[in-house]
């Protein structure tokens, strides 16, 4: 297993971005086709595929870290909001645990997902 990290600049504010990375309705706009939260468990739907995750750590307007509940899934993933102190730019840093050899596909997938996020927030 390997950890990858990608950074995406977004034209938005931390509270707006945080709602998109932490709420069921926000995540359903760009990350999955649908998201349901019940009892602290997030259920993500992509077509006929369903995966569940729990929050490992959350810091309002800064970061959220999820752990997949399926033992065959690749551990954890995290979204962090970073503000550049000099420019004030806002970046979303995505950290994901992937299987060895999946790096190119994983990066393409995150690029595609975050591209949808940028459209949603008008960035």
Residue pairs with C-beta under 8 A, 6 or more apart in sequence:
1 74
1 75
1 97
1 98
1 99
1 100
2 97
2 98
2 99
2 100
2 103
3 95
3 96
3 97
3 98
4 95
4 96
4 98
4 103
4 106
4 107
5 93
5 94
5 95
5 96
6 93
6 94
6 107
6 110
6 111
6 114
7 82
7 91
7 92
7 93
7 94
8 91
8 92
8 93
8 94
8 114
8 117
8 118
9 89
9 90
9 91
10 17
10 90
10 91
10 92
10 117
10 118
10 121
10 123
11 90
11 121
11 122
11 123
12 90
12 121
12 122
12 123
13 90
14 61
14 62
14 81
14 83
14 90
15 61
16 121
17 81
17 90
17 92
17 121
18 60
18 61
18 62
18 64
18 81
19 26
20 26
20 27
20 29
20 30
20 117
20 120
20 121
21 27
21 31
21 64
21 79
21 81
21 92
22 58
22 64
22 79
23 37
24 35
24 36
24 37
24 42
25 35
27 35
27 42
27 44
28 34
28 35
29 116
29 117
29 120
30 113
30 114
30 116
30 117
30 119
30 120
31 44
31 113
31 117
32 44
32 45
32 46
33 45
33 46
33 47
34 44
34 45
35 42
35 43
35 44
35 45
36 42
36 43
36 45
37 43
40 54
40 55
41 52
41 53
41 54
41 69
42 52
42 53
42 54
42 55
42 66
43 50
43 51
43 52
44 50
44 51
44 52
44 53
51 68
51 69
51 70
51 73
52 68
52 69
52 70
53 66
53 67
53 68
53 69
54 66
54 67
54 69
55 64
55 65
55 66
56 65
56 66
56 67
56 76
57 63
57 64
57 65
58 64
58 65
61 81
62 80
62 81
63 78
63 79
63 80
63 81
64 78
64 79
65 76
65 77
65 78
65 79
66 76
66 77
66 78
67 75
67 76
68 74
68 75
68 76
68 77
74 96
74 97
74 98
74 99
75 97
76 97
77 94
77 95
77 96
77 97
78 93
78 94
78 95
78 96
79 92
79 93
79 94
80 92
80 93
80 95
81 90
81 91
81 92
81 93
82 90
82 91
82 92
82 93
83 89
83 90
83 91
84 90
84 91
92 114
92 117
94 110
94 114
96 106
96 110
98 106
117 123
